[in-house]
Structure formats: C-alpha cells, structure tokens
Amino acid sequence: MNQMSKGEILTVGFMMFSIFFGAGNLIFPPALGQAAGDHVLTAMIGFLVTGVGLPLLGITAIALQGGKYIEFIRKMTYPWMATMLLVILYLTIGPLFAMPRTGAVSFEIGIRPFLSADNMTLGQAVYTAIFYAASYYLALNPNKLIDRVGKMLTPVLLVFLVILFAKAFVTPLGDILDATGAYIETPFVQGFQDGYQTMDLLASLAIGTLVVNAIRMRGVTSNRAISQVCLIAGLISVVLMSMVYGSLSYIGATSASVLGHSENGGQLLAAAISIFFGPAGNLLVAVIISLACLTTCCGITSGTAWFFNKLFKNKISYERLLLFSILFSFVASNVGLTQIITLTIPFLVGIYPLVIVFVLLSLFDRFIDWRRSVYRGAMNFTMVFAIIDGLNAANIQLPGVNEFLTAYLPFYSITMGWVIPALLGAFLGFVYSCFQEKPADVSVAS
C-alpha cells in the first residue's frame, strides 16, 4: 500500500507538469526570447532558476514535510503572518490573477484568430464560460486528477508541443537579433525576474499539497514513500518544463526579424504558429493552449478551494468555494490579458521574496531544528523590503527611500534588495536562539 509503480509515478509527474505548465509558461518564454535576442541563453538560465529551479525546491520542501507544509509555515513563523501570506498566495495563484489568466491566454492565442472584431466580446464570454465549466467539472473530484490530467490530457498536450517545436527548429522563423532593454546589460537578472511571472514557485505550494493528497488517496500513507514519489515526479516535471521553455524562447528569439516586437507573448506565439503551419496553425495553437491552460486552471482551482475550505474549517464546502472561484475567474478573465499581466506584477514582486526565503530555509530545517527565531528573523526583514519592492513595481514611490537604498543596499537596484536583509535576519534569529532553551515538544502540528 506504500508503493507506486513506475507507470503510476510517471503519471503523477505528467500531472504535475500539466498543472504547472499553463498560461504564463506559454507566453513569457517567447516574449523573453524576442526581447533578449542574442542574449537569450543567459536570460533563459536566469528564467529557469526562478521558473523551474525554485518550483522544484518548493516541491522538495513540501515532500520533506510529508505534505503538511501549511501547518509547518504556521508553526515556524507567526499565525498572522502565515495566514496573511497564504491567503495572498492562494488568491494570487487563484481567482485574482492566475486563474483568470488561463482563460484570457487561451482565448487570446487560440480563439481570437477565428473571430471578427464585431464578435470578439461575445466570443470571449462564450469561450471562457465553456473553459471554466470544464475546469469546474475536472476539479470537482481531486482524487481523480491523476487519472484525468496525468493519463488523459498531458500526453495529448505533449504530442502537440513536439510537433510545434520540431517545426521551429527545422525551419526557424528568422535570424536572432540584438538584445533590447534590460537584457542588454543584465540578461540573467532580467530573466530571473521574468521567472516570477510564471507564478510556479507560488503554485508549487498548492500543487505540492494537491499532489500529496492525491497520492495519499491512492493508498500511499508513508511520509517517506510520499516524499520519494513527489521528488521523482517533480524531477520529471521540471525536465519537461525546461525543454519546453528553451524551445519557446528559441521561437521568440528567431521571431523579431519577421514579426517585430509583439505586445505580449500570447500574440507572438499565435503569429509564429500561423507562419509555421498556415491556416492549420490556428487550430493547432487552439488545441495546445486550451489543454495547457485547462490543466493548470483545474489544478490551481482545486488547490485554492481546498486551502480555503481548511481555513474556514469546513464551514464553506469545497464545492461551493470551487464554484465561487470559477465564477470570479470567469468575470475577471474578460478584462483582457495585457491588463491582467500589468496588475499581477506588483503582487508577485512583493510576495515572491517571502516565499523564496521560507522555502530555502525549510530545506535546511534538519539543521535549524526548533529555532523558530531563524525563520521569523529572516521573514520579518524580508517582508519590509518585499513591500518596498512591491510598491515600486506599482509605481508608488517613497521619497528619498529608493535613493538611499540604491546607494547603500547591495542588489537593491535590481529588485533583490531583500537578499542581504534576509541573511541578516536569519543570522540574528540564530543568535537569539542561542539564549533560548529547546522546547520539550518540537513536532509540527498536524
């Protein structure tokens, strides 16, 4: 009962890949490639650190805690901080941004080319209604996600992606041009920040918990066995994502000489596929994008509803929370893709450093042990600078603060001013713990 076959583990890996690989994963790598030009390799390495490496660390951290990561966050920080962080996180990857983005992206790339300007608004409303209805149906039974997503949808998605990438490498769109914007001087740093927009590290907390629960429902109860399945499945997922990201960025890098610079990655990808495959390309991209976004929406919808169901102590049912999320996402998705991306960035810049710091610390929890002050010190210091970065991203300037921090705080000018404060906070927390006695009971609450 505590073992899964290789085929079952592969299926879990496929499911994890499908849930991770959605709207942002399709539109941001091509946009990066187009802007990075001849610096695309360096930029993509930075992108892979945050877009692939950090999600894998997130999955690893959850696996090491036996899936009880939410309880672990509450224990090692403060109840108010954990609740605030998790609520913002789940709303960000759920109905406020990521879920609406799945519907908006799949319409923008897959359906818009088939519609005239007069039918655009009605067509988007009809398509997104069908899209979110399908997501609701798939997410109604979380224990069936492995079968529905891992066995049914992912193989179809991968076949279509292989066709696209084979065409892109055999007959490239055009020549790779010079880098533009921030990619000229700091391609790695810009790629690193671009990886935030996939939201995959944030999603890993929800997806990891969802995968752990799905594994348990298949009869695996040992924490060690669950951890092993999660880690292997996570490796399968990130290898597939790395290959897809690299291919998409190559398409973007070879597109500028033919397409110019597109408004967003969605329009770029749609135009590129149309050139590759002609009229049939529109149908191909519609299938690819719909499958990718549907699997992601299904997973994050389920994870979000599960979290708030636990937060409200089952006072609001999973099914009702699922319905609320779907309805809100349906309305928000009709706002437009570019607007959703613009609204998302300040929230991501503000919340990502907190999640990165906690996940990295939790990987060394075996050595930190009972010293909560290490987590709390690092999180307190990080939160101050994460909030400042988030305000800057929203164009809310604090007079004199930016000038002072740019001059005296390392990495602040590249939106990573939180790094040194996080290290300092962790160190001070460790020093403080040296004057404390180890508690009698240090087990994580279940």
Buried (B, 14 or more C-beta within 10 A) or exposed (E): EEEBEEEBBBBBBBBBBBBBBBBBBBBBBBBBBBBBBBBBBBBBBBBBBBBBBBBBBBBBBBBBBBBBBBBBBBBBBBEEBBBBBBEBBBBBBBBBBBBBBBBBBBBBBBBBBEBEEEEEEEBBBEBBBEBBEBBBEBBBEBEEBBBBBBBBBBEEBBEBBEBBBEBBEEEBBEEBBEBBEBBBEBBBBBBBBBBBBBBBBBBBBBBBBBBBBBBBBBEBEEBEBBBBBBBBBBBBBBBBBBEBBBBBBBBBBBBBBEBEEBEBBBBBBBBBBBBBBEEEBBBBBBBBBBBBBBBBBBBBBBBBBBBBBEBEEEEBEBEEBBBBBBEBBBEBBBEBBBEBBEBBBBBBBBBBBBBBBBBBBBBEBEEBEBBBBBBBBBBBBBBEBBBBBBBBBBEEEEEEEBEEBEEEBEEBBBBBBBBBBBBBBBBBBBEBBEEEEEEEEEEBEE
